[in-house]
Amino acid sequence: MSTIVNCAVGTLAVYTPTSAKPWDRRRVQHLYHRMGFGAKPAEIDAAMKRKPSELVDALISEALNLPLPPPPVWANQGYKDYKNFNQEIIPQYIEWTTRWLRDMYTNGFREKLALFWHNHFVTRSETYICPAYLYAYHKILQQFCLGDFKAFVKATGTTPAMLIYLNGVQNNRFSPNENYARELYELFTLGRDNGYTQQDIVESARALTGWNGFTEICAPIGFNATFFDTGTKTIFGKTGAFNYDTLHDLLFQERAEQISTFICRKIYRHFVHPEADETIVQGLAKTFRENKFQLAPVFRQLFKSEHFFDEEVIGTIIKSPIELMVGFFRQGGFAFEKQDTTLGVLYIGGELGQELFQPVDVAGWPGNRSWLTSSSLTGRWAALDLGLYGLYSTEPESYRAFAKALSPKHDDPVLTAKAIVDFWLPKGLLREADYAQAVKTFKWEVPENYYANGSWNLEWEYVPAQVALLFQHIARLPEFQLN
């Protein structure tokens, strides 16, 4: 596999549009791709009238102020509350995962962040089983995704989903279990072999004991002082009777630089470019530390920066299956509220390797290039074909409305096809011959004389089919896989 090279330039200084780097539709779409699941044509038009930094502030503030979704009726349901546990939990899982997909469509940035953190603080639902645990874990992801990272780490570690998945519920003073302590450092805060030793893990596991208050399947898991190790522990060279809270205080005090760098590098690679620019990472890490590990200032600085809007950053990240499918409906402004639609996307995501609440392992989905293989690429094409056909069967006029919203001239098939191509591809097409092929696909079997004499326009009977065929063509282009 060839080496990924990051050729982006620019600093963390606030982006100011210039003739060389204009605030245009492409950069607006780039921002919405990275801060959500894309934008509809009308949203792009509106965004063009705002200053870039003003738009970033608005998107972040919107995410911060969004209320959490109302809890489901089964949010606190324990095993005894079920008549047939194995049967009743399945529709509950489906209810919440499809609800999350609809929230991704509606609440772009917050749910993009929640998905990112889901792949950082990994749990797998097949391990903890209980829908109540899934809901509690997901709530934490949404609640803290832009907040206090230290509080985020602490809150995640005591959710029942995490206590079961990484064996925290088995960690007690009589038989310490090191699993969560190891991942707390390696995956959640510091990075592999970065600022801790095996002895630090052993001693930290002792500090994390006591979260064994398990009374019933699917019931809350609380702290039980009987199982807590009250003895002194030596961690990072410091000795004390550390417990769950004071261990986290010690971690963020003694290893602030490692934590800030590790987390900001991961943020950069996910939201900017798969190859990290270490100068930018260090600048973000400094902001992270100076703001006492608040996440919002880091994202504000990143998404406002001239570096983020550099030409070499646009279209460099491969869409995940969920981004691919939710993005199709979101960007097209196509209806997404029907349960059949969200169920289909949920199923397709799983078939393409991204089953929500089931990352592949504790390290999460590898992402980017790992999403594309010879088999998964054809699977992506087939998945989009299903989406296209389903939409054409139920709401064909949505394709016409989409074309009208984009086309600068409703009786010119060349301009219409080019506008649609440029909307879906981060940087358009490089060759005129490729645009010519797209136009040919869009013209379909409509006789050329209808175009020549001006009879054809976007009111033409078969325009929905023409748009669907063009999109099918675009979806098979390599550039379409990129955000």
N, C-alpha and C positions, 0 to 999 in steps of 0.2 A: 504494500500500500504506500502511495506517495506521501511525502511529508506535507502537513498542512502549514502554510506560511501566512502569517498575519502581516499584511503590508499597510495597514491603517496608520495614518499619522494624526496629528492633532493632540491636544492636551485635554485636561479636565476643565479648561476655561469654557464659559457658557458659549454655546454655538450662536453666532450672529450670521444670518444669511448674507451671502455675497453672490456676485455674478458667477463665480466659479463653483460655489456651493450653495445654490438657491434653495429656498424653502418652497419646494414643489410637491406635486402629488406623490412622486416616488418616495421622498423623505417622510411625508406624512404617513404613507402606507407602511414604510419601514418602522416608524414609531409604533403604529398600531399592531403590527405583526409581533413586535418584541414585547409590547405592553399589553398584549391580549391575544385575541384570535382573529385579528383583522378588523377592517372597518367597511361599512357600506359606502357606496358612491356619495350619498348625500352627506354622510359624516365627514368624508374627505373634503368635500366642497366647503363645509362649515369650518373645518380645521384650517384650511388654507387662509382664512381670514384672521386667524389668531397668531400671536407670536409663539414660536416654538416653546420657549420656557414657560409661557403662560399655559399652553396646552398640557405640558408635562405636569405642572402644578395642579391643574384641574383634574387630570386623570388620577394622580396620587391622592389628592384630597377626596375625590369621589370614593376611591377604594377604602380610605381610612374611615369615612363616614357611613359606609354602607352598613345597614343593620344585618345582623346574622340571620340566616333563615330560621323560621320558627321550628322548634323541635318537633319531631314526629311523635305520634301518640305512643310509640313504643320506646321512646328515648330512655326510659328508666325501667324497662321490662326485664325482670329476672326470669330464670328458668321456670319457676313455679307459676309464672303468669301465662305460660303457654299451655295449650291443650295438646298440640302436636308440634313439638319444637322443630324437628327436622323439616317439616313441611312449611311451617309458618315463617321461618326466618328467611326463606328464599324471596318471597315478594317484598319483604322489608329491605333486604339488600338491594333489590332492583329499584325499589322506590327511591332510596337515597342516592344511588349512583346515577340514576336518570335525572333526579333533581339536580345533582351537581353538574351534569352536562348542560342542562338548561341554564343554570347559573353561569357557566362558562360563556354561553352565548350572550347572556344579558350583562353580566358583571365582569367583563374582560380581565382587567388587570388584577383584581383581587384573586380571581380564580386561577389565573396564570401563575400567580405567586403560590397559591395553595397547592397547585399541581407540582410546582418546583420543590416546595418544602416536603410534600408527600414523598418525593424521590430523594430527599435528604434524610429526614427522620423516618426511615422506612419501617413499616410494619406490614404484615401479610394477613389478610382476613381469614385465610384458611387455618391459621394457627390459633387465633383467639375466638373465632366462630360467631360470637355474639353481636347482633346488630346494635345493641346499646353501646358496646365498646367501639364499634366502627363510628357511630355518630359522635361520641365523645372525643375520639381522636381527630376526626375531621373538623369538628368545631374548633379545636385548638389550632389547627392549620390555618383556618380562616381568621380566627381571632388575633393571632400573633404575627401573621405573615408580613406586616409592615411595622411591627412594634418593637418592643424591647427583646433583643435576641437572648439575653441571659434569662429573662423570665420565660421566654419561649422554650429554651432548653429544659429548664426546671419543670415547666408544666407538662412537656411531652413525656419526660421520664417517668411520671407517676400516672399517666393514663393507663387504664387496664390493658389496652391494646399493646402498649410497649412493655408493660410489666410482664405480660405473658409471652410476647414474641421474643424478647431477649432475656427471659428467665429471671427478671427482677423479683417476681413473686416467690421464686425458689431461693432467693439470696437471703440468708439469715445468719445470725451469729454462730450457730452450731455448725453450719455447712455453707460457707460463703460461695457464691457463684460469680465468677468474674466476667460473664458475658457482656452485661450491659456496661460495666465500667470500661471494658476494652473498646467497645463501639462508641461510647461517649467521647473518648479521646480520638480514636482512629478515624471515625466517620462523621461525627457530629460537631466537633469543635477544633481539633488540632491538626488532623491529618496523620497519615501513617508515619510512625517512628519520628514524630516531631514534637520534642519537648516533654516526653514522658518515658518511663522505664517500665519493665514488667513488675517491678516492686511497687511502683506507683499504682499500677492496676490492682495488684493484690490488696494494697492498703485502702484504695478507693472503694473497692468492693465492700470492704468492712464498713466504710462510712455510709454506704448506700443501703445497708441492711434495714429491715424493719417494715418494708412495704409488703407485708404478708397477710394483711387483713382480709383474707378470702373467706367468705361465708357461704356463698351460693354461686353456681354457674350464672354468669351474666350480671351478677350484682356488683355494686361498687367495691373496689379494693382499696382499703385504707391502711394507715400506718398502725402497726402493732408493736408497742414499746418492748414487749417481752422478747421479741426476736431481733432487737437492735443491739449491735455491738457497742457498748459504752466505753470501751477502752481507748487508749491513745493510739493514734496512727501517724505515721510520717509520710507525707505526700509532698512532692516537689521540694524536698528538703525542709519542710516545715512540720513541726510536731504539735498535735493537739487532739482533743476528743471530737474529731470532725464528725458531722452528721450530714444528712442530705443537703440542707441549706448551706451550711458553712463550707462544705466541699465545693459547691458551685461558686461561692464567694472567693474561695482560695484559687480556683481554676481561672476565673476571669481577672483576678488580681495579678497572679503570678505568670500567666501565659496570655496576656492581652495581645501582644504583638503576633504570636502564632495564630491565635483564634481569628483576629481581624484579617490577617493575610489569607489564611485558608478559606474563610467564608467569602471574602471579596474576590478571590481568584475563582471560586466556584460560581459566584454570581456573574462575573465577567464572561466566563466560558459558556454559560448558559444563555445569557441575554445579549452578548455582544459578538464574540468570535470564539471558535473552539480552541484557538491558540492564544493563550493569555499574553497580554502586553504587561510586563511586570512593573513598568513605570506607572501605568494607569492603576494597576492593582494596588500598589503601595500608596498612591494618592487616596484611593477609596478607603483603604485600611486605616489611614491616618484620620480620615473623616469619621470612620466607624468608632475609633477609640475616643476621639474628641467629643463625640456625641453619646458617650457612655453606652455604646452598643445598641443605639436606636437604629433601626433599619431604614426608615423613611428618608433621612438625610443622605444616606448612601445612594439610594435609588434616584433621588432628586438630582444629585450631583452627576450621576452616571448618564441619565437620560437627557439631561440638559447640555451635556458636553459636546464640544466640537468633534471630539474623538468618536463619539457614538454615531454622529451623522456623517462620518467620513465615507466616501464612495466605496472604499475597500471593506467596509463592514456590512454593507447592504447585500442581502442574498447570500450569506455565508453559512447559514445554519440549516440543517436538514429538518424538516417538519417531523414531529412525532406523529404516530397514527391518530391520536386524539386531536392534535393541532390540524392535521390534514382534513379530517372529517368535519369537526366543528367549524373550522375556518371556511370550508366550502359553503356551508349554510349561512354563517355569519357575514362573510364578505358579500355574498350574493344577495343578502337580505331575504333569504328564503325561509319559509315557515319552519320552525324547529320545536314547536310546543307539543306536537302530537306524540303520544307514548310510543307508537310504532316507529317513529323516526328516531327518537332517542334510544330505544331498545336496539334498533339496527346499528346505530353508531357505537353503542356499548359493546355489542357482539363483534362488530368489525374491528374495534380497537383491540379486543382480546385476541382475535384471529391474527392480527398483524403484530402482536407482541406487546401490547400495552393494555393489559386488563387493570382497570382501576381498582385500587386497594389490594393489588396483587403484584407488586414489583418482583422482578425475577429472583432477587436475593437481598440480603441486608445492605448491599452496596447500591441497590437500585438499578434502574434501567441504564445501561451505559450511554445511550442517547446518540445523537448526531449520526455518524456514519454507520453505526450498528443497526440503525433502522432500515438500511437498504441492503438487501441481498437479491440475488437473481429471482428467488421465489417471492420475497416480500414485495418487490417492485411490481411484478405482475398481479400480486394480490391487491396492491394499492389501486392499480388500474381497474381491476374488477370491482373493488369497493366503490370507487367513484362512479363507475358505470351503473351500479345499483342505485346509488343516490340520484344520479341524473335521470335514470329511467323512472324511479319512484316519483320524483318531482314532476317529470313530464306527464306521468299518468294521472296525477292528482291535481296539479296546479300548473299547467303548461303556460298560462299567461304570465306567470312570474318571470319566465325567461324573456318575454317581450318587454316587461317593465324594467328588467335589469338592463337590457340593451338600450332602451330609451334613456335611462338615467346616465349612461356612459357616453353615448354617441354624440359627437358634436354636430352631426348632420344626418337626419333621419332617412334621407333618400340616397345615401352614399355607402354602398357595401364595403368599400375599401377602408374608409375612415371608421366605420362601425367595427369592422373586424379588428383593425389595428388598436382601437380603443379598448376592446375586450381583451386582446392579447396583453397589452401593456398593463391592464388592471391586474391580471392574474400572475404575471411574471415580475419578479422584483426589479429586473433591469431590462425588461422587454426582450427583443430578439436582436442579435448582432447583425444578421444578414438580411438584405432585402428579399433574397430568394425564400427565406423562411417566412417572412410576412406574406409573400405571394402565395405560398402554399396554404397559409392560414386563410387568406381571402378566398382561395379556390375551395377550401373546405366549407367555408361559410356560405358561399354562393350556391353550393349543393347542386341540385338538379333543376334549379330555376333557369329557364332559357335566358341566354345572355341578352337577347333583344329587350327583355323586360327591364334589365338594368340600364341598357343603352338609351331607351326612349323615356325613361323616368317613371315607368309604371310601378316599379318596385319601391317600397319604402317600409318602414318598420311596422306599418299596419297590415302588411302582406300576411295572408292566411298562414303561411308555413314558417313565419319568422321564429316561433318557439322551437320548432324542430331544427332550424338552422343554427340557432344559438346553442342548443344542446349538442349538436354535432361539432361545432367549433370548440366548445368546452371539452368535449371528449378528446379532440385533437390536442388541445393545450395541455390537458392532464397527462398526456403521454410524453411531453417534452421534458428533458432532464431539468430544465430551469424551474419547472413547476414544483419540484420537490423541495425547493429552497424557500426560506423566509428571509 
